[in-house]
Amino acid sequence: MKIWPVQDAKARFSELLDACVSEGP
C-alpha cells in the first residue's frame, strides 16, 4: 500500500497544528 504525498503532508500538517494547539500561545 503506497502512501500519497498529499496524505503524508496532510498528516504532518495535522500533527504540527495539534502541537501548536497543545503548546498554546
mmCIF entry with sequence, helices, sheets and N, C-alpha, C, O atoms, coordinates in Angstrom:
data_MODEL
# 
_entry.id   MODEL 
# 
_entity.id                         1 
_entity.type                       polymer 
_entity.pdbx_number_of_molecules   1 
# 
_entity_poly.entity_id                      1 
_entity_poly.type                           'polypeptide(L)' 
_entity_poly.nstd_linkage                   no 
_entity_poly.nstd_monomer                   no 
_entity_poly.pdbx_seq_one_letter_code       MKIWPVQDAKARFSELLDACVSEGP 
_entity_poly.pdbx_seq_one_letter_code_can   MKIWPVQDAKARFSELLDACVSEGP 
_entity_poly.pdbx_strand_id                 A 
# 
loop_
_entity_poly_seq.entity_id 
_entity_poly_seq.num 
_entity_poly_seq.mon_id 
_entity_poly_seq.hetero 
1 1  MET n 
1 2  LYS n 
1 3  ILE n 
1 4  TRP n 
1 5  PRO n 
1 6  VAL n 
1 7  GLN n 
1 8  ASP n 
1 9  ALA n 
1 10 LYS n 
1 11 ALA n 
1 12 ARG n 
1 13 PHE n 
1 14 SER n 
1 15 GLU n 
1 16 LEU n 
1 17 LEU n 
1 18 ASP n 
1 19 ALA n 
1 20 CYS n 
1 21 VAL n 
1 22 SER n 
1 23 GLU n 
1 24 GLY n 
1 25 PRO n 
# 
_struct_asym.id          A 
_struct_asym.entity_id   1 
# 
_struct_conf.conf_type_id            HELX_P 
_struct_conf.id                      HELX_P1 
_struct_conf.pdbx_PDB_helix_id       AA1 
_struct_conf.beg_label_comp_id       PRO 
_struct_conf.beg_label_asym_id       A 
_struct_conf.beg_label_seq_id        5 
_struct_conf.pdbx_beg_PDB_ins_code   ? 
_struct_conf.end_label_comp_id       GLU 
_struct_conf.end_label_asym_id       A 
_struct_conf.end_label_seq_id        23 
_struct_conf.pdbx_end_PDB_ins_code   ? 
_struct_conf.beg_auth_comp_id        PRO 
_struct_conf.beg_auth_asym_id        A 
_struct_conf.beg_auth_seq_id         5 
_struct_conf.end_auth_comp_id        GLU 
_struct_conf.end_auth_asym_id        A 
_struct_conf.end_auth_seq_id         23 
_struct_conf.pdbx_PDB_helix_class    1 
_struct_conf.details                 ? 
_struct_conf.pdbx_PDB_helix_length   19 
# 
_struct_conf_type.id          HELX_P 
_struct_conf_type.criteria    ? 
_struct_conf_type.reference   ? 
# 
loop_
_atom_site.group_PDB 
_atom_site.id 
_atom_site.type_symbol 
_atom_site.label_atom_id 
_atom_site.label_alt_id 
_atom_site.label_comp_id 
_atom_site.label_asym_id 
_atom_site.label_entity_id 
_atom_site.label_seq_id 
_atom_site.pdbx_PDB_ins_code 
_atom_site.Cartn_x 
_atom_site.Cartn_y 
_atom_site.Cartn_z 
_atom_site.occupancy 
_atom_site.B_iso_or_equiv 
_atom_site.pdbx_formal_charge 
_atom_site.auth_seq_id 
_atom_site.auth_comp_id 
_atom_site.auth_asym_id 
_atom_site.auth_atom_id 
_atom_site.pdbx_PDB_model_num 
ATOM 1   N N  . MET A 1 1  ? 0.848  -1.197 0.000  1.00 0.00 ? 1  MET A N  1 
ATOM 2   C CA . MET A 1 1  ? 0.000  0.000  0.000  1.00 0.00 ? 1  MET A CA 1 
ATOM 3   C C  . MET A 1 1  ? 0.884  1.248  0.000  1.00 0.00 ? 1  MET A C  1 
ATOM 4   O O  . MET A 1 1  ? 1.722  1.435  0.882  1.00 0.00 ? 1  MET A O  1 
ATOM 5   N N  . LYS A 1 2  ? 0.681  2.080  -0.988 1.00 0.00 ? 2  LYS A N  1 
ATOM 6   C CA . LYS A 1 2  ? 1.511  3.287  -1.122 1.00 0.00 ? 2  LYS A CA 1 
ATOM 7   C C  . LYS A 1 2  ? 0.830  4.492  -0.467 1.00 0.00 ? 2  LYS A C  1 
ATOM 8   O O  . LYS A 1 2  ? -0.382 4.674  -0.584 1.00 0.00 ? 2  LYS A O  1 
ATOM 9   N N  . ILE A 1 3  ? 1.618  5.297  0.215  1.00 0.00 ? 3  ILE A N  1 
ATOM 10  C CA . ILE A 1 3  ? 1.070  6.495  0.850  1.00 0.00 ? 3  ILE A CA 1 
ATOM 11  C C  . ILE A 1 3  ? 1.331  7.690  -0.061 1.00 0.00 ? 3  ILE A C  1 
ATOM 12  O O  . ILE A 1 3  ? 2.471  7.977  -0.427 1.00 0.00 ? 3  ILE A O  1 
ATOM 13  N N  . TRP A 1 4  ? 0.251  8.379  -0.416 1.00 0.00 ? 4  TRP A N  1 
ATOM 14  C CA . TRP A 1 4  ? 0.391  9.514  -1.318 1.00 0.00 ? 4  TRP A CA 1 
ATOM 15  C C  . TRP A 1 4  ? 1.028  10.698 -0.590 1.00 0.00 ? 4  TRP A C  1 
ATOM 16  O O  . TRP A 1 4  ? 0.797  10.898 0.603  1.00 0.00 ? 4  TRP A O  1 
ATOM 17  N N  . PRO A 1 5  ? 1.826  11.477 -1.309 1.00 0.00 ? 5  PRO A N  1 
ATOM 18  C CA . PRO A 1 5  ? 2.492  12.654 -0.726 1.00 0.00 ? 5  PRO A CA 1 
ATOM 19  C C  . PRO A 1 5  ? 1.483  13.607 -0.081 1.00 0.00 ? 5  PRO A C  1 
ATOM 20  O O  . PRO A 1 5  ? 1.767  14.239 0.937  1.00 0.00 ? 5  PRO A O  1 
ATOM 21  N N  . VAL A 1 6  ? 0.296  13.696 -0.697 1.00 0.00 ? 6  VAL A N  1 
ATOM 22  C CA . VAL A 1 6  ? -0.740 14.593 -0.172 1.00 0.00 ? 6  VAL A CA 1 
ATOM 23  C C  . VAL A 1 6  ? -1.177 14.142 1.214  1.00 0.00 ? 6  VAL A C  1 
ATOM 24  O O  . VAL A 1 6  ? -1.316 14.955 2.129  1.00 0.00 ? 6  VAL A O  1 
ATOM 25  N N  . GLN A 1 7  ? -1.394 12.835 1.359  1.00 0.00 ? 7  GLN A N  1 
ATOM 26  C CA . GLN A 1 7  ? -1.817 12.291 2.652  1.00 0.00 ? 7  GLN A CA 1 
ATOM 27  C C  . GLN A 1 7  ? -0.721 12.507 3.688  1.00 0.00 ? 7  GLN A C  1 
ATOM 28  O O  . GLN A 1 7  ? -0.998 12.842 4.839  1.00 0.00 ? 7  GLN A O  1 
ATOM 29  N N  . ASP A 1 8  ? 0.526  12.311 3.266  1.00 0.00 ? 8  ASP A N  1 
ATOM 30  C CA . ASP A 1 8  ? 1.651  12.478 4.184  1.00 0.00 ? 8  ASP A CA 1 
ATOM 31  C C  . ASP A 1 8  ? 1.736  13.939 4.636  1.00 0.00 ? 8  ASP A C  1 
ATOM 32  O O  . ASP A 1 8  ? 1.922  14.222 5.819  1.00 0.00 ? 8  ASP A O  1 
ATOM 33  N N  . ALA A 1 9  ? 1.599  14.853 3.686  1.00 0.00 ? 9  ALA A N  1 
ATOM 34  C CA . ALA A 1 9  ? 1.656  16.277 4.010  1.00 0.00 ? 9  ALA A CA 1 
ATOM 35  C C  . ALA A 1 9  ? 0.503  16.641 4.941  1.00 0.00 ? 9  ALA A C  1 
ATOM 36  O O  . ALA A 1 9  ? 0.665  17.421 5.880  1.00 0.00 ? 9  ALA A O  1 
ATOM 37  N N  . LYS A 1 10 ? -0.675 16.055 4.659  1.00 0.00 ? 10 LYS A N  1 
ATOM 38  C CA . LYS A 1 10 ? -1.855 16.328 5.484  1.00 0.00 ? 10 LYS A CA 1 
ATOM 39  C C  . LYS A 1 10 ? -1.610 15.854 6.914  1.00 0.00 ? 10 LYS A C  1 
ATOM 40  O O  . LYS A 1 10 ? -1.952 16.545 7.874  1.00 0.00 ? 10 LYS A O  1 
ATOM 41  N N  . ALA A 1 11 ? -1.017 14.675 7.043  1.00 0.00 ? 11 ALA A N  1 
ATOM 42  C CA . ALA A 1 11 ? -0.749 14.110 8.367  1.00 0.00 ? 11 ALA A CA 1 
ATOM 43  C C  . ALA A 1 11 ? 0.259  14.986 9.111  1.00 0.00 ? 11 ALA A C  1 
ATOM 44  O O  . ALA A 1 11 ? 0.099  15.257 10.301 1.00 0.00 ? 11 ALA A O  1 
ATOM 45  N N  . ARG A 1 12 ? 1.296  15.424 8.401  1.00 0.00 ? 12 ARG A N  1 
ATOM 46  C CA . ARG A 1 12 ? 2.326  16.269 9.021  1.00 0.00 ? 12 ARG A CA 1 
ATOM 47  C C  . ARG A 1 12 ? 1.717  17.604 9.461  1.00 0.00 ? 12 ARG A C  1 
ATOM 48  O O  . ARG A 1 12 ? 2.004  18.099 10.551 1.00 0.00 ? 12 ARG A O  1 
ATOM 49  N N  . PHE A 1 13 ? 0.881  18.172 8.604  1.00 0.00 ? 13 PHE A N  1 
ATOM 50  C CA . PHE A 1 13 ? 0.251  19.451 8.927  1.00 0.00 ? 13 PHE A CA 1 
ATOM 51  C C  . PHE A 1 13 ? -0.647 19.302 10.150 1.00 0.00 ? 13 PHE A C  1 
ATOM 52  O O  . PHE A 1 13 ? -0.657 20.154 11.037 1.00 0.00 ? 13 PHE A O  1 
ATOM 53  N N  . SER A 1 14 ? -1.404 18.199 10.182 1.00 0.00 ? 14 SER A N  1 
ATOM 54  C CA . SER A 1 14 ? -2.305 17.946 11.308 1.00 0.00 ? 14 SER A CA 1 
ATOM 55  C C  . SER A 1 14 ? -1.499 17.801 12.595 1.00 0.00 ? 14 SER A C  1 
ATOM 56  O O  . SER A 1 14 ? -1.890 18.298 13.651 1.00 0.00 ? 14 SER A O  1 
ATOM 57  N N  . GLU A 1 15 ? -0.361 17.105 12.482 1.00 0.00 ? 15 GLU A N  1 
ATOM 58  C CA . GLU A 1 15 ? 0.497  16.890 13.655 1.00 0.00 ? 15 GLU A CA 1 
ATOM 59  C C  . GLU A 1 15 ? 1.051  18.233 14.143 1.00 0.00 ? 15 GLU A C  1 
ATOM 60  O O  . GLU A 1 15 ? 1.074  18.514 15.341 1.00 0.00 ? 15 GLU A O  1 
ATOM 61  N N  . LEU A 1 16 ? 1.494  19.050 13.191 1.00 0.00 ? 16 LEU A N  1 
ATOM 62  C CA . LEU A 1 16 ? 2.060  20.351 13.544 1.00 0.00 ? 16 LEU A CA 1 
ATOM 63  C C  . LEU A 1 16 ? 0.994  21.236 14.185 1.00 0.00 ? 16 LEU A C  1 
ATOM 64  O O  . LEU A 1 16 ? 1.243  21.899 15.192 1.00 0.00 ? 16 LEU A O  1 
ATOM 65  N N  . LEU A 1 17 ? -0.199 21.235 13.585 1.00 0.00 ? 17 LEU A N  1 
ATOM 66  C CA . LEU A 1 17 ? -1.290 22.042 14.109 1.00 0.00 ? 17 LEU A CA 1 
ATOM 67  C C  . LEU A 1 17 ? -1.645 21.601 15.523 1.00 0.00 ? 17 LEU A C  1 
ATOM 68  O O  . LEU A 1 17 ? -1.856 22.431 16.408 1.00 0.00 ? 17 LEU A O  1 
ATOM 69  N N  . ASP A 1 18 ? -1.708 20.285 15.728 1.00 0.00 ? 18 ASP A N  1 
ATOM 70  C CA . ASP A 1 18 ? -2.043 19.741 17.047 1.00 0.00 ? 18 ASP A CA 1 
ATOM 71  C C  . ASP A 1 18 ? -0.987 20.167 18.065 1.00 0.00 ? 18 ASP A C  1 
ATOM 72  O O  . ASP A 1 18 ? -1.316 20.501 19.203 1.00 0.00 ? 18 ASP A O  1 
ATOM 73  N N  . ALA A 1 19 ? 0.268  20.156 17.658 1.00 0.00 ? 19 ALA A N  1 
ATOM 74  C CA . ALA A 1 19 ? 1.356  20.538 18.558 1.00 0.00 ? 19 ALA A CA 1 
ATOM 75  C C  . ALA A 1 19 ? 1.224  22.021 18.926 1.00 0.00 ? 19 ALA A C  1 
ATOM 76  O O  . ALA A 1 19 ? 1.428  22.397 20.081 1.00 0.00 ? 19 ALA A O  1 
ATOM 77  N N  . CYS A 1 20 ? 0.888  22.848 17.956 1.00 0.00 ? 20 CYS A N  1 
ATOM 78  C CA . CYS A 1 20 ? 0.736  24.283 18.208 1.00 0.00 ? 20 CYS A CA 1 
ATOM 79  C C  . CYS A 1 20 ? -0.402 24.523 19.191 1.00 0.00 ? 20 CYS A C  1 
ATOM 80  O O  . CYS A 1 20 ? -0.282 25.337 20.106 1.00 0.00 ? 20 CYS A O  1 
ATOM 81  N N  . VAL A 1 21 ? -1.494 23.816 18.999 1.00 0.00 ? 21 VAL A N  1 
ATOM 82  C CA . VAL A 1 21 ? -2.666 23.986 19.864 1.00 0.00 ? 21 VAL A CA 1 
ATOM 83  C C  . VAL A 1 21 ? -2.356 23.523 21.281 1.00 0.00 ? 21 VAL A C  1 
ATOM 84  O O  . VAL A 1 21 ? -2.761 24.159 22.255 1.00 0.00 ? 21 VAL A O  1 
ATOM 85  N N  . SER A 1 22 ? -1.637 22.414 21.389 1.00 0.00 ? 22 SER A N  1 
ATOM 86  C CA . SER A 1 22 ? -1.333 21.865 22.714 1.00 0.00 ? 22 SER A CA 1 
ATOM 87  C C  . SER A 1 22 ? -0.373 22.788 23.472 1.00 0.00 ? 22 SER A C  1 
ATOM 88  O O  . SER A 1 22 ? -0.489 22.955 24.686 1.00 0.00 ? 22 SER A O  1 
ATOM 89  N N  . GLU A 1 23 ? 0.573  23.384 22.746 1.00 0.00 ? 23 GLU A N  1 
ATOM 90  C CA . GLU A 1 23 ? 1.536  24.285 23.389 1.00 0.00 ? 23 GLU A CA 1 
ATOM 91  C C  . GLU A 1 23 ? 0.857  25.594 23.778 1.00 0.00 ? 23 GLU A C  1 
ATOM 92  O O  . GLU A 1 23 ? 1.106  26.146 24.850 1.00 0.00 ? 23 GLU A O  1 
ATOM 93  N N  . GLY A 1 24 ? 0.002  26.075 22.892 1.00 0.00 ? 24 GLY A N  1 
ATOM 94  C CA . GLY A 1 24 ? -0.723 27.312 23.175 1.00 0.00 ? 24 GLY A CA 1 
ATOM 95  C C  . GLY A 1 24 ? 0.168  28.538 23.011 1.00 0.00 ? 24 GLY A C  1 
ATOM 96  O O  . GLY A 1 24 ? 1.376  28.411 22.813 1.00 0.00 ? 24 GLY A O  1 
ATOM 97  N N  . PRO A 1 25 ? -0.426 29.718 23.093 1.00 0.00 ? 25 PRO A N  1 
ATOM 98  C CA . PRO A 1 25 ? 0.312  30.978 22.911 1.00 0.00 ? 25 PRO A CA 1 
ATOM 99  C C  . PRO A 1 25 ? 1.257  31.273 24.077 1.00 0.00 ? 25 PRO A C  1 
ATOM 100 O O  . PRO A 1 25 ? 1.945  32.294 24.070 1.00 0.00 ? 25 PRO A O  1 
# 
